[in-house]
């Protein structure tokens, strides 16, 4: 709800408080959740009335919170993100192998994940992550816009969204000196629509590659095929209930991991014990997501404030107060309770 104009606000007003402005995390991500969850639940309910057996594949941001809202309401839903398939394709190119031969030890929450292993041939195959970091660490770090030394010290490949956590102040300074990503996307979409209006256009515009969302169509078709039992990869990275996979989280937390996917849904594969360096952040953001969902479902200034105070990118009383006021002011027309 609100389109790119609302997203543009999500990416700008948090900067007034010295906090990152982004559409899926921090204060901007909470604003998007408050606008989005009620709309998606309404759509899902209409889908259920039309076909109770239908699956909903959710890649509406923030995916973790929206997917949890759908599952809590009893919908047959699986969340999907393109971070994992993007890494799979990138690593396959670096390793000079077919993408289907690359399997990721992918763990965390949506937009808060780490590749703790890169395996050839299957989930139990040889882990070539050390080789990747040794031979291609500079290229991987460059894509993530993180120092090579960070990857070497961690020994894993973080999602590029971890830059908002690992280099927060640097990102805030950068965001304050250039147009928002929403403004850039809106300009691209306007240009793309003009291109699509040309009946002579017979190939995908090169500009589309800059829009974001690479490989989503392939990931979505693969997931749909597996859920319908019509093929598809049996193991895929999805967002689904934790159900004991990460023992420090509640069963009904939504995590993003490798899962076995079939007609009955997604069942997470077992993962090794998560390093406290990552587990602590996962637990913290999960607590925020719990509070964010309560705010999205029930509204109220105090619920918004509690979610913002809990977020590790905010976490200070004065920031949370200022951001709460700004969030409500900029989203009043989209919040039924405001």
Residue pairs with C-beta under 8 A, 6 or more apart in sequence:
1 35
1 36
1 39
1 334
2 9
2 35
2 331
2 334
4 182
4 183
4 185
4 186
4 189
5 182
5 186
6 31
6 32
6 35
6 330
6 331
6 334
7 23
7 28
7 32
7 180
7 182
7 185
8 180
8 182
8 183
8 186
9 31
9 330
9 331
10 21
10 22
10 23
10 27
10 28
10 29
10 31
10 32
10 182
11 21
11 22
11 23
11 28
11 175
11 180
11 181
11 182
12 21
12 180
13 21
13 27
13 28
13 326
13 327
13 330
14 20
14 21
14 22
14 26
14 27
14 28
14 323
14 326
15 21
15 172
15 175
15 176
16 322
16 326
17 27
17 319
17 322
17 323
17 326
18 172
18 319
19 26
19 27
19 172
19 313
19 314
19 319
19 323
20 26
20 28
20 164
20 168
20 171
20 172
20 175
20 313
21 27
21 28
21 175
21 180
22 28
22 29
22 164
23 29
23 32
23 61
23 181
23 182
24 32
24 61
24 62
24 63
24 110
24 111
24 161
25 62
25 111
25 112
25 161
25 164
25 311
25 313
26 164
26 311
26 313
26 314
27 308
27 311
27 314
27 323
27 326
27 327
29 61
29 62
29 292
30 292
30 295
30 304
30 307
30 308
30 311
30 327
31 327
31 330
31 331
32 61
32 62
33 62
33 65
33 66
33 292
33 293
33 295
33 296
34 292
34 295
34 296
34 299
34 304
34 327
34 331
34 334
34 335
35 331
35 334
35 335
36 60
36 61
36 62
36 66
36 296
37 65
37 66
37 69
37 293
37 296
37 297
38 296
38 297
38 336
40 58
40 60
40 66
40 69
40 70
41 69
41 70
41 73
44 56
44 70
44 73
44 75
44 77
45 73
47 54
47 56
47 75
48 54
48 75
53 76
54 76
55 76
55 77
55 78
55 224
55 227
55 228
56 70
56 75
56 76
56 77
56 78
57 77
57 78
57 79
57 80
57 220
57 223
57 224
57 227
58 66
58 67
58 70
58 77
58 78
58 79
58 80
58 239
59 79
59 80
59 81
59 82
59 216
59 220
60 66
62 110
62 111
62 292
63 79
63 80
63 81
63 110
63 111
63 239
63 256
64 79
64 109
64 110
64 111
64 239
64 254
64 256
64 289
65 254
65 289
65 292
65 293
65 296
66 79
67 77
67 78
67 79
67 110
67 239
67 240
67 254
68 252
68 253
68 254
68 289
68 293
69 293
69 296
69 297
70 77
71 77
71 240
71 241
71 252
71 254
72 252
72 293
76 265
78 223
78 227
78 238
78 239
78 240
78 261
78 265
78 266
79 110
79 238
79 239
79 240
79 254
79 256
80 216
80 219
80 220
80 223
80 238
80 239
81 110
81 111
81 237
81 239
81 256
82 213
82 214
82 215
82 216
82 219
83 111
83 113
83 159
83 160
83 161
84 104
84 106
84 113
84 219
84 237
84 256
85 215
85 218
85 219
85 237
86 214
86 215
87 104
87 106
87 115
87 157
88 99
88 102
88 103
88 104
89 99
89 215
90 140
90 143
91 102
91 104
91 118
91 132
92 98
92 99
92 101
92 102
94 132
94 135
94 136
94 139
94 140
95 102
95 120
95 128
95 132
97 120
100 233
101 120
101 121
102 118
102 119
102 120
103 118
103 119
103 120
103 121
103 122
103 123
103 125
103 235
103 258
104 115
104 117
104 118
104 119
104 237
104 258
105 115
105 116
105 117
105 118
105 119
105 127
105 129
105 258
105 271
105 272
106 113
106 114
106 115
106 116
106 237
106 256
106 257
106 258
107 113
107 114
107 116
107 246
107 255
107 256
107 257
107 271
107 274
107 278
108 114
108 159
108 255
108 256
108 257
108 278
108 282
109 254
109 255
109 256
109 282
109 285
109 286
109 289
110 239
110 254
110 256
111 159
111 161
112 159
112 161
112 162
112 165
112 281
112 282
112 285
113 158
113 159
113 256
114 154
114 156
114 157
114 158
114 159
114 162
114 278
115 129
115 156
115 157
115 158
116 129
116 156
116 272
117 127
117 129
118 127
118 128
118 129
118 132
118 157
119 125
119 126
119 127
119 128
120 126
120 128
123 235
123 258
123 269
129 155
129 156
129 157
130 155
132 140
132 157
133 140
133 151
133 152
133 155
133 157
137 148
137 151
137 152
138 148
140 151
140 157
141 147
141 148
141 150
141 151
143 160
144 151
144 157
144 158
144 160
144 162
144 163
145 160
145 163
145 167
146 158
146 162
146 163
146 166
146 167
150 166
151 157
151 158
154 277
156 278
158 166
163 171
164 171
164 313
165 281
165 312
165 313
168 313
185 211
185 212
188 207
188 210
188 211
189 211
191 207
192 205
192 207
192 208
192 211
195 201
195 205
195 207
196 205
219 236
221 232
222 232
222 233
222 236
223 232
223 236
223 238
223 261
224 232
225 231
225 232
226 232
226 233
226 234
226 236
226 261
226 262
227 261
227 262
227 263
227 265
228 263
229 262
229 263
232 261
233 261
234 260
234 261
234 262
235 258
235 259
235 260
235 261
235 269
236 258
236 259
236 261
236 266
237 256
237 257
237 258
237 259
238 256
238 257
238 259
238 261
238 266
239 254
239 255
239 256
240 254
240 255
240 259
240 265
240 266
240 267
240 268
241 251
241 252
241 253
241 254
241 255
242 249
242 250
242 251
242 252
242 253
242 254
242 255
242 268
243 251
243 267
243 268
244 251
245 255
245 257
245 268
245 269
245 270
245 271
246 253
246 255
246 271
246 274
246 279
246 282
248 274
248 279
248 282
248 283
249 255
249 282
249 283
249 286
250 286
253 286
253 289
253 290
254 289
255 268
255 282
257 268
257 269
257 271
258 268
258 269
258 271
259 266
259 267
259 268
259 269
260 266
260 267
260 269
261 267
274 282
281 312
284 310
284 312
285 311
285 312
287 310
288 307
288 310
288 311
288 312
291 303
291 306
291 307
291 310
292 307
294 303
294 307
295 303
295 304
295 306
295 307
299 335
299 336
299 337
299 338
300 337
301 324
301 328
304 324
304 327
304 328
305 320
305 321
305 324
308 314
308 319
308 320
308 323
308 324
308 327
309 315
309 316
309 317
309 320
314 320
314 323
328 335
328 338
331 338
332 338
